[in-house]
Amino acid sequence: MKKTAYGLLAAILLVAAAAAIGTFVPRPLFASSTDGPGATTRILLLSNPIHTDIAIPLVDETRTAFAFLAGSGIPVEDSAAEWLVIGWGGRSFYLETPTWADLKPLPVLRALTLDRSVMHVDIAGRIDETHPAVTPLQLDAAEFQSLKAFIKASFAGAGGEVEAVPNAGYGAYDRFFEANGYFNAFAGCNTWTAAALRAAGLRTGLWNPLPQTLAVSLRLFN
């Protein structure tokens, strides 16, 4: 019994140490020079206690770049839509847990071990950027292009026609799509968000498995 307790305590301390190192050690380690044009595009990091999404503005070039989503029922051309909200996550947990009341053991087990991944895409109107769960970030034109390229490459079949998950969504205008990569407790939704932001030239922590550690790293290193 004592051995089990010590083993559990050691595992908890190891994960806590890894999370601390992952938060306070930057990735990339050194900041790149910023000789290009100034930031021109504002994106938003949207957080809840366990998950992060990226919201990108629905301007003309974004509507064109993500026009392929319209065929699956996402109204990217709607003038009332101001933001395209995108996240990556475990297929089972994402699809089967629209609210905490829907939490089931099997999706949780898959999320902690290994699961296929999906992209969740939604649209939004005005977002209150002063809300504590919203972090505005500024990108220049080249960084924004890199972010869009990273997001598009995360869709399975991104070179051609993307594959929507049939009859899957939380509301009238959001959809799920098959994604590239596998989800687990160490490479999850927030590490995907961090990788997307790094592709856009921002610095994150070495390993950010939680929204809270990602937010701290972004404040520290950008």
PyRosetta script that sets phi, psi and omega in degrees:
from pyrosetta import init, pose_from_sequence

init()
pose = pose_from_sequence("MKKTAYGLLAAILLVAAAAAIGTFVPRPLFASSTDGPGATTRILLLSNPIHTDIAIPLVDETRTAFAFLAGSGIPVEDSAAEWLVIGWGGRSFYLETPTWADLKPLPVLRALTLDRSVMHVDIAGRIDETHPAVTPLQLDAAEFQSLKAFIKASFAGAGGEVEAVPNAGYGAYDRFFEANGYFNAFAGCNTWTAAALRAAGLRTGLWNPLPQTLAVSLRLFN")
pose.set_psi(1, -45.1)
pose.set_omega(1, 179.5)
pose.set_phi(2, -63.8)
pose.set_psi(2, -39.9)
pose.set_omega(2, 179.7)
pose.set_phi(3, -61.8)
pose.set_psi(3, -40.9)
pose.set_omega(3, 178.3)
pose.set_phi(4, -63.5)
pose.set_psi(4, -43.7)
pose.set_omega(4, 179.6)
pose.set_phi(5, -63.8)
pose.set_psi(5, -43.6)
pose.set_omega(5, 178.4)
pose.set_phi(6, -64.1)
pose.set_psi(6, -39.5)
pose.set_omega(6, 179.1)
pose.set_phi(7, -64.3)
pose.set_psi(7, -41.5)
pose.set_omega(7, 178.3)
pose.set_phi(8, -65.1)
pose.set_psi(8, -42.8)
pose.set_omega(8, 179.0)
pose.set_phi(9, -62.9)
pose.set_psi(9, -42.0)
pose.set_omega(9, 179.3)
pose.set_phi(10, -63.0)
pose.set_psi(10, -40.5)
pose.set_omega(10, 179.2)
pose.set_phi(11, -64.6)
pose.set_psi(11, -41.3)
pose.set_omega(11, 179.3)
pose.set_phi(12, -64.2)
pose.set_psi(12, -43.6)
pose.set_omega(12, 179.6)
pose.set_phi(13, -65.4)
pose.set_psi(13, -36.7)
pose.set_omega(13, 178.9)
pose.set_phi(14, -65.1)
pose.set_psi(14, -45.1)
pose.set_omega(14, 178.8)
pose.set_phi(15, -64.9)
pose.set_psi(15, -40.5)
pose.set_omega(15, 179.1)
pose.set_phi(16, -63.3)
pose.set_psi(16, -40.9)
pose.set_omega(16, 178.5)
pose.set_phi(17, -66.0)
pose.set_psi(17, -41.6)
pose.set_omega(17, 178.8)
pose.set_phi(18, -63.2)
pose.set_psi(18, -40.4)
pose.set_omega(18, 179.1)
pose.set_phi(19, -65.6)
pose.set_psi(19, -38.7)
pose.set_omega(19, 179.1)
pose.set_phi(20, -66.1)
pose.set_psi(20, -46.0)
pose.set_omega(20, 177.7)
pose.set_phi(21, -62.6)
pose.set_psi(21, -42.3)
pose.set_omega(21, -179.7)
pose.set_phi(22, -63.7)
pose.set_psi(22, -27.0)
pose.set_omega(22, 180.0)
pose.set_phi(23, -81.1)
pose.set_psi(23, -42.7)
pose.set_omega(23, -169.0)
pose.set_phi(24, -101.2)
pose.set_psi(24, -2.2)
pose.set_omega(24, 171.7)
pose.set_phi(25, -103.9)
pose.set_psi(25, 119.4)
pose.set_omega(25, -173.1)
pose.set_phi(26, -75.5)
pose.set_psi(26, 155.0)
pose.set_omega(26, 173.9)
pose.set_phi(27, -136.8)
pose.set_psi(27, 116.2)
pose.set_omega(27, -2.3)
pose.set_phi(28, -66.4)
pose.set_psi(28, 161.7)
pose.set_omega(28, -173.8)
pose.set_phi(29, -65.1)
pose.set_psi(29, -37.9)
pose.set_omega(29, -178.4)
pose.set_phi(30, -117.0)
pose.set_psi(30, 141.0)
pose.set_omega(30, 179.4)
pose.set_phi(31, -71.1)
pose.set_psi(31, 140.2)
pose.set_omega(31, 177.0)
pose.set_phi(32, -80.9)
pose.set_psi(32, 157.4)
pose.set_omega(32, 177.7)
pose.set_phi(33, -69.4)
pose.set_psi(33, 145.5)
pose.set_omega(33, -178.2)
pose.set_phi(34, -118.2)
pose.set_psi(34, 79.3)
pose.set_omega(34, -179.5)
pose.set_phi(35, -97.8)
pose.set_psi(35, -2.4)
pose.set_omega(35, -176.6)
pose.set_phi(36, -80.0)
pose.set_psi(36, -172.2)
pose.set_omega(36, 179.1)
pose.set_phi(37, -66.4)
pose.set_psi(37, 159.9)
pose.set_omega(37, -179.0)
pose.set_phi(38, -68.4)
pose.set_psi(38, 167.2)
pose.set_omega(38, -179.2)
pose.set_phi(39, -62.7)
pose.set_psi(39, 135.8)
pose.set_omega(39, -178.0)
pose.set_phi(40, -125.5)
pose.set_psi(40, -15.3)
pose.set_omega(40, -175.4)
pose.set_phi(41, -125.7)
pose.set_psi(41, 133.0)
pose.set_omega(41, 177.5)
pose.set_phi(42, -102.5)
pose.set_psi(42, 126.3)
pose.set_omega(42, 172.2)
pose.set_phi(43, -113.8)
pose.set_psi(43, 169.1)
pose.set_omega(43, -178.6)
pose.set_phi(44, -127.1)
pose.set_psi(44, 137.3)
pose.set_omega(44, 168.7)
pose.set_phi(45, -97.3)
pose.set_psi(45, 120.4)
pose.set_omega(45, -178.8)
pose.set_phi(46, -107.7)
pose.set_psi(46, 127.3)
pose.set_omega(46, -173.5)
pose.set_phi(47, -124.8)
pose.set_psi(47, 146.5)
pose.set_omega(47, 162.4)
pose.set_phi(48, -127.7)
pose.set_psi(48, -175.7)
pose.set_omega(48, -173.9)
pose.set_phi(49, -58.3)
pose.set_psi(49, -24.2)
pose.set_omega(49, -177.0)
pose.set_phi(50, -128.9)
pose.set_psi(50, -5.5)
pose.set_omega(50, -169.8)
pose.set_phi(51, -141.2)
pose.set_psi(51, 150.7)
pose.set_omega(51, 174.6)
pose.set_phi(52, -127.5)
pose.set_psi(52, 146.3)
pose.set_omega(52, 171.4)
pose.set_phi(53, -123.7)
pose.set_psi(53, 161.5)
pose.set_omega(53, 173.0)
pose.set_phi(54, -113.6)
pose.set_psi(54, 129.7)
pose.set_omega(54, 175.9)
pose.set_phi(55, -108.4)
pose.set_psi(55, 125.4)
pose.set_omega(55, 177.9)
pose.set_phi(56, -115.9)
pose.set_psi(56, 144.4)
pose.set_omega(56, -174.2)
pose.set_phi(57, -68.5)
pose.set_psi(57, 138.8)
pose.set_omega(57, 177.4)
pose.set_phi(58, -87.7)
pose.set_psi(58, 78.4)
pose.set_omega(58, 172.5)
pose.set_phi(59, -98.1)
pose.set_psi(59, 177.5)
pose.set_omega(59, -174.3)
pose.set_phi(60, -55.4)
pose.set_psi(60, -45.9)
pose.set_omega(60, -176.5)
pose.set_phi(61, -68.1)
pose.set_psi(61, -32.1)
pose.set_omega(61, 178.4)
pose.set_phi(62, -71.9)
pose.set_psi(62, -41.5)
pose.set_omega(62, 178.0)
pose.set_phi(63, -60.2)
pose.set_psi(63, -37.6)
pose.set_omega(63, 178.2)
pose.set_phi(64, -69.7)
pose.set_psi(64, -44.9)
pose.set_omega(64, -177.5)
pose.set_phi(65, -63.0)
pose.set_psi(65, -33.2)
pose.set_omega(65, -177.2)
pose.set_phi(66, -111.5)
pose.set_psi(66, 25.0)
pose.set_omega(66, 178.3)
pose.set_phi(67, -60.6)
pose.set_psi(67, -25.2)
pose.set_omega(67, -179.1)
pose.set_phi(68, -63.6)
pose.set_psi(68, -16.9)
pose.set_omega(68, 179.4)
pose.set_phi(69, -76.1)
pose.set_psi(69, -23.0)
pose.set_omega(69, -176.1)
pose.set_phi(70, -61.1)
pose.set_psi(70, -34.6)
pose.set_omega(70, -179.5)
pose.set_phi(71, -64.6)
pose.set_psi(71, -17.8)
pose.set_omega(71, 178.6)
pose.set_phi(72, -98.9)
pose.set_psi(72, 4.9)
pose.set_omega(72, 174.6)
pose.set_phi(73, 101.7)
pose.set_psi(73, 7.8)
pose.set_omega(73, 177.6)
pose.set_phi(74, -93.5)
pose.set_psi(74, 116.0)
pose.set_omega(74, -172.6)
pose.set_phi(75, -79.6)
pose.set_psi(75, 70.7)
pose.set_omega(75, -177.6)
pose.set_phi(76, -66.5)
pose.set_psi(76, -20.0)
pose.set_omega(76, -179.4)
pose.set_phi(77, -88.3)
pose.set_psi(77, -5.9)
pose.set_omega(77, -178.9)
pose.set_phi(78, -63.8)
pose.set_psi(78, 124.2)
pose.set_omega(78, -177.4)
pose.set_phi(79, -65.9)
pose.set_psi(79, -20.5)
pose.set_omega(79, 179.1)
pose.set_phi(80, -79.2)
pose.set_psi(80, -15.0)
pose.set_omega(80, 179.6)
pose.set_phi(81, -83.6)
pose.set_psi(81, 122.6)
pose.set_omega(81, -178.3)
pose.set_phi(82, -105.1)
pose.set_psi(82, -23.3)
pose.set_omega(82, -175.4)
pose.set_phi(83, -135.6)
pose.set_psi(83, 143.8)
pose.set_omega(83, 170.2)
pose.set_phi(84, -105.0)
pose.set_psi(84, 120.1)
pose.set_omega(84, -173.6)
pose.set_phi(85, -107.3)
pose.set_psi(85, 122.9)
pose.set_omega(85, -171.0)
pose.set_phi(86, -132.8)
pose.set_psi(86, 134.9)
pose.set_omega(86, 175.2)
pose.set_phi(87, -142.3)
pose.set_psi(87, 162.9)
pose.set_omega(87, -179.7)
pose.set_phi(88, -124.8)
pose.set_psi(88, 143.6)
pose.set_omega(88, 179.9)
pose.set_phi(89, -169.2)
pose.set_psi(89, -178.1)
pose.set_omega(89, 179.7)
pose.set_phi(90, -70.3)
pose.set_psi(90, 134.1)
pose.set_omega(90, -173.6)
pose.set_phi(91, -60.3)
pose.set_psi(91, -50.6)
pose.set_omega(91, -175.3)
pose.set_phi(92, -65.2)
pose.set_psi(92, -50.2)
pose.set_omega(92, -178.0)
pose.set_phi(93, -64.9)
pose.set_psi(93, -44.3)
pose.set_omega(93, -177.7)
pose.set_phi(94, -60.9)
pose.set_psi(94, -47.2)
pose.set_omega(94, -174.1)
pose.set_phi(95, -75.1)
pose.set_psi(95, -33.9)
pose.set_omega(95, -170.8)
pose.set_phi(96, -100.2)
pose.set_psi(96, 2.3)
pose.set_omega(96, -177.9)
pose.set_phi(97, -131.1)
pose.set_psi(97, 67.1)
pose.set_omega(97, 177.6)
pose.set_phi(98, -65.7)
pose.set_psi(98, -29.5)
pose.set_omega(98, 175.4)
pose.set_phi(99, -137.6)
pose.set_psi(99, 164.7)
pose.set_omega(99, 178.8)
pose.set_phi(100, -62.1)
pose.set_psi(100, -27.1)
pose.set_omega(100, 178.5)
pose.set_phi(101, -65.5)
pose.set_psi(101, -18.9)
pose.set_omega(101, -179.2)
pose.set_phi(102, -94.7)
pose.set_psi(102, 8.4)
pose.set_omega(102, -176.3)
pose.set_phi(103, -63.2)
pose.set_psi(103, 131.3)
pose.set_omega(103, -179.4)
pose.set_phi(104, -130.9)
pose.set_psi(104, 154.1)
pose.set_omega(104, -176.3)
pose.set_phi(105, -63.2)
pose.set_psi(105, -42.8)
pose.set_omega(105, -173.6)
pose.set_phi(106, -64.2)
pose.set_psi(106, -46.7)
pose.set_omega(106, 175.9)
pose.set_phi(107, -59.5)
pose.set_psi(107, -36.0)
pose.set_omega(107, 177.7)
pose.set_phi(108, -64.9)
pose.set_psi(108, -43.4)
pose.set_omega(108, 179.0)
pose.set_phi(109, -60.9)
pose.set_psi(109, -43.3)
pose.set_omega(109, 179.1)
pose.set_phi(110, -65.1)
pose.set_psi(110, -38.1)
pose.set_omega(110, 179.3)
pose.set_phi(111, -64.5)
pose.set_psi(111, -32.8)
pose.set_omega(111, -178.6)
pose.set_phi(112, -82.6)
pose.set_psi(112, -18.8)
pose.set_omega(112, -177.4)
pose.set_phi(113, -110.0)
pose.set_psi(113, -85.4)
pose.set_omega(113, -179.0)
pose.set_phi(114, -153.9)
pose.set_psi(114, 134.8)
pose.set_omega(114, -179.5)
pose.set_phi(115, -148.5)
pose.set_psi(115, 154.2)
pose.set_omega(115, 169.7)
pose.set_phi(116, -67.1)
pose.set_psi(116, 165.2)
pose.set_omega(116, -175.4)
pose.set_phi(117, -118.1)
pose.set_psi(117, 157.5)
pose.set_omega(117, 175.6)
pose.set_phi(118, -138.5)
pose.set_psi(118, 157.4)
pose.set_omega(118, 170.0)
pose.set_phi(119, -100.1)
pose.set_psi(119, 137.6)
pose.set_omega(119, 172.8)
pose.set_phi(120, -111.4)
pose.set_psi(120, 127.5)
pose.set_omega(120, -175.8)
pose.set_phi(121, -126.3)
pose.set_psi(121, 132.9)
pose.set_omega(121, 179.3)
pose.set_phi(122, -141.5)
pose.set_psi(122, 168.9)
pose.set_omega(122, 172.9)
pose.set_phi(123, -119.0)
pose.set_psi(123, 158.3)
pose.set_omega(123, 179.7)
pose.set_phi(124, -145.0)
pose.set_psi(124, 153.2)
pose.set_omega(124, 172.2)
pose.set_phi(125, -86.0)
pose.set_psi(125, -134.5)
pose.set_omega(125, 180.0)
pose.set_phi(126, -67.2)
pose.set_psi(126, 135.5)
pose.set_omega(126, 175.6)
pose.set_phi(127, -115.5)
pose.set_psi(127, 131.0)
pose.set_omega(127, 178.8)
pose.set_phi(128, -72.5)
pose.set_psi(128, 105.0)
pose.set_omega(128, -175.4)
pose.set_phi(129, -77.2)
pose.set_psi(129, -5.6)
pose.set_omega(129, 176.3)
pose.set_phi(130, -90.9)
pose.set_psi(130, -5.7)
pose.set_omega(130, -179.3)
pose.set_phi(131, -65.1)
pose.set_psi(131, 141.8)
pose.set_omega(131, -178.8)
pose.set_phi(132, -59.9)
pose.set_psi(132, -23.4)
pose.set_omega(132, -178.8)
pose.set_phi(133, -87.5)
pose.set_psi(133, 3.3)
pose.set_omega(133, -176.9)
pose.set_phi(134, -117.5)
pose.set_psi(134, 127.0)
pose.set_omega(134, 177.8)
pose.set_phi(135, -120.7)
pose.set_psi(135, 108.5)
pose.set_omega(135, 176.3)
pose.set_phi(136, -73.6)
pose.set_psi(136, 141.4)
pose.set_omega(136, 178.3)
pose.set_phi(137, -134.9)
pose.set_psi(137, 142.6)
pose.set_omega(137, -176.7)
pose.set_phi(138, -106.2)
pose.set_psi(138, 134.7)
pose.set_omega(138, 178.5)
pose.set_phi(139, -127.3)
pose.set_psi(139, 148.8)
pose.set_omega(139, 170.2)
pose.set_phi(140, -85.3)
pose.set_psi(140, 178.7)
pose.set_omega(140, -172.8)
pose.set_phi(141, -61.0)
pose.set_psi(141, -44.6)
pose.set_omega(141, -178.9)
pose.set_phi(142, -66.6)
pose.set_psi(142, -38.9)
pose.set_omega(142, 178.9)
pose.set_phi(143, -65.3)
pose.set_psi(143, -39.6)
pose.set_omega(143, 179.0)
pose.set_phi(144, -65.9)
pose.set_psi(144, -38.5)
pose.set_omega(144, 176.4)
pose.set_phi(145, -62.4)
pose.set_psi(145, -41.3)
pose.set_omega(145, 179.3)
pose.set_phi(146, -65.4)
pose.set_psi(146, -38.5)
pose.set_omega(146, 177.5)
pose.set_phi(147, -62.8)
pose.set_psi(147, -46.5)
pose.set_omega(147, 179.9)
pose.set_phi(148, -61.4)
pose.set_psi(148, -40.3)
pose.set_omega(148, 179.5)
pose.set_phi(149, -64.2)
pose.set_psi(149, -41.6)
pose.set_omega(149, 178.5)
pose.set_phi(150, -62.2)
pose.set_psi(150, -45.6)
pose.set_omega(150, -179.0)
pose.set_phi(151, -63.0)
pose.set_psi(151, -46.5)
pose.set_omega(151, -179.1)
pose.set_phi(152, -62.9)
pose.set_psi(152, -36.2)
pose.set_omega(152, 179.9)
pose.set_phi(153, -70.5)
pose.set_psi(153, -15.3)
pose.set_omega(153, 179.4)
pose.set_phi(154, -79.3)
pose.set_psi(154, -18.8)
pose.set_omega(154, 175.8)
pose.set_phi(155, -74.9)
pose.set_psi(155, 133.8)
pose.set_omega(155, 173.4)
pose.set_phi(156, -65.5)
pose.set_psi(156, 133.4)
pose.set_omega(156, -176.9)
pose.set_phi(157, 74.7)
pose.set_psi(157, 25.9)
pose.set_omega(157, -175.8)
pose.set_phi(158, -62.2)
pose.set_psi(158, -22.9)
pose.set_omega(158, 178.9)
pose.set_phi(159, -75.6)
pose.set_psi(159, -16.2)
pose.set_omega(159, 179.6)
pose.set_phi(160, -134.8)
pose.set_psi(160, -122.0)
pose.set_omega(160, -177.7)
pose.set_phi(161, -92.7)
pose.set_psi(161, 125.2)
pose.set_omega(161, 179.7)
pose.set_phi(162, -75.0)
pose.set_psi(162, 156.4)
pose.set_omega(162, -174.7)
pose.set_phi(163, -110.2)
pose.set_psi(163, 108.8)
pose.set_omega(163, 177.4)
pose.set_phi(164, -77.1)
pose.set_psi(164, 145.4)
pose.set_omega(164, 175.2)
pose.set_phi(165, -77.9)
pose.set_psi(165, 122.6)
pose.set_omega(165, -175.5)
pose.set_phi(166, -60.8)
pose.set_psi(166, 136.3)
pose.set_omega(166, 172.9)
pose.set_phi(167, 53.6)
pose.set_psi(167, 39.1)
pose.set_omega(167, -179.1)
pose.set_phi(168, -125.1)
pose.set_psi(168, 126.7)
pose.set_omega(168, 178.5)
pose.set_phi(169, 170.8)
pose.set_psi(169, 158.2)
pose.set_omega(169, 179.3)
pose.set_phi(170, -92.2)
pose.set_psi(170, -22.5)
pose.set_omega(170, -176.4)
pose.set_phi(171, -147.1)
pose.set_psi(171, -160.9)
pose.set_omega(171, -173.8)
pose.set_phi(172, -75.2)
pose.set_psi(172, -28.1)
pose.set_omega(172, -169.4)
pose.set_phi(173, -120.8)
pose.set_psi(173, -1.1)
pose.set_omega(173, 178.1)
pose.set_phi(174, -97.6)
pose.set_psi(174, 155.5)
pose.set_omega(174, -179.5)
pose.set_phi(175, -143.9)
pose.set_psi(175, 157.8)
pose.set_omega(175, 171.4)
pose.set_phi(176, -108.2)
pose.set_psi(176, 146.2)
pose.set_omega(176, 179.2)
pose.set_phi(177, -133.2)
pose.set_psi(177, 144.9)
pose.set_omega(177, 174.5)
pose.set_phi(178, -60.6)
pose.set_psi(178, 141.7)
pose.set_omega(178, -174.2)
pose.set_phi(179, -126.6)
pose.set_psi(179, 164.3)
pose.set_omega(179, 174.2)
pose.set_phi(180, -85.5)
pose.set_psi(180, 145.9)
pose.set_omega(180, 177.1)
pose.set_phi(181, 96.2)
pose.set_psi(181, 165.1)
pose.set_omega(181, 179.3)
pose.set_phi(182, -118.4)
pose.set_psi(182, 146.2)
pose.set_omega(182, -175.8)
pose.set_phi(183, -100.3)
pose.set_psi(183, 138.5)
pose.set_omega(183, 168.4)
pose.set_phi(184, -153.6)
pose.set_psi(184, -177.3)
pose.set_omega(184, -174.6)
pose.set_phi(185, -65.4)
pose.set_psi(185, -23.3)
pose.set_omega(185, -177.4)
pose.set_phi(186, -98.8)
pose.set_psi(186, -23.5)
pose.set_omega(186, 176.8)
pose.set_phi(187, -125.3)
pose.set_psi(187, 83.3)
pose.set_omega(187, -172.6)
pose.set_phi(188, -115.9)
pose.set_psi(188, -160.6)
pose.set_omega(188, -173.7)
pose.set_phi(189, -61.7)
pose.set_psi(189, -37.8)
pose.set_omega(189, -176.3)
pose.set_phi(190, -78.0)
pose.set_psi(190, -29.4)
pose.set_omega(190, 174.4)
pose.set_phi(191, -71.3)
pose.set_psi(191, -31.1)
pose.set_omega(191, 173.5)
pose.set_phi(192, -65.3)
pose.set_psi(192, -45.5)
pose.set_omega(192, 178.3)
pose.set_phi(193, -58.2)
pose.set_psi(193, -44.1)
pose.set_omega(193, 179.4)
pose.set_phi(194, -61.5)
pose.set_psi(194, -42.2)
pose.set_omega(194, 179.3)
pose.set_phi(195, -63.8)
pose.set_psi(195, -38.8)
pose.set_omega(195, 178.1)
pose.set_phi(196, -63.5)
pose.set_psi(196, -41.6)
pose.set_omega(196, 179.7)
pose.set_phi(197, -68.7)
pose.set_psi(197, -35.8)
pose.set_omega(197, 175.7)
pose.set_phi(198, -65.7)
pose.set_psi(198, -37.4)
pose.set_omega(198, 176.7)
pose.set_phi(199, -60.9)
pose.set_psi(199, -27.1)
pose.set_omega(199, 179.1)
pose.set_phi(200, -88.9)
pose.set_psi(200, 9.6)
pose.set_omega(200, 174.9)
pose.set_phi(201, 92.7)
pose.set_psi(201, 0.8)
pose.set_omega(201, 178.1)
pose.set_phi(202, -87.4)
pose.set_psi(202, 159.5)
pose.set_omega(202, 176.5)
pose.set_phi(203, -104.9)
pose.set_psi(203, 135.2)
pose.set_omega(203, 176.6)
pose.set_phi(204, -118.3)
pose.set_psi(204, -171.7)
pose.set_omega(204, 171.1)
pose.set_phi(205, -78.7)
pose.set_psi(205, 168.3)
pose.set_omega(205, 179.1)
pose.set_phi(206, -60.4)
pose.set_psi(206, -38.5)
pose.set_omega(206, 178.5)
pose.set_phi(207, -148.9)
pose.set_psi(207, 116.5)
pose.set_omega(207, -178.1)
pose.set_phi(208, -121.9)
pose.set_psi(208, 83.9)
pose.set_omega(208, -178.5)
pose.set_phi(209, -79.3)
pose.set_psi(209, -12.8)
pose.set_omega(209, -176.2)
pose.set_phi(210, -123.6)
pose.set_psi(210, 150.0)
pose.set_omega(210, 176.6)
pose.set_phi(211, -56.7)
pose.set_psi(211, -37.3)
pose.set_omega(211, -176.2)
pose.set_phi(212, -65.8)
pose.set_psi(212, -42.4)
pose.set_omega(212, -179.7)
pose.set_phi(213, -71.0)
pose.set_psi(213, -33.8)
pose.set_omega(213, 176.5)
pose.set_phi(214, -64.6)
pose.set_psi(214, -43.8)
pose.set_omega(214, 179.7)
pose.set_phi(215, -61.5)
pose.set_psi(215, -42.2)
pose.set_omega(215, 178.5)
pose.set_phi(216, -63.2)
pose.set_psi(216, -45.2)
pose.set_omega(216, -179.5)
pose.set_phi(217, -61.7)
pose.set_psi(217, -41.9)
pose.set_omega(217, 179.7)
pose.set_phi(218, -62.8)
pose.set_psi(218, -39.9)
pose.set_omega(218, 178.5)
pose.set_phi(219, -67.4)
pose.set_psi(219, -36.5)
pose.set_omega(219, -176.4)
pose.set_phi(220, -72.7)
pose.set_psi(220, -38.5)
pose.set_omega(220, -165.1)
pose.set_phi(221, -111.9)
pose.set_psi(221, 4.6)
pose.set_omega(221, -179.7)
pose.set_phi(222, -132.7)
pose.dump_pdb("model.pdb")
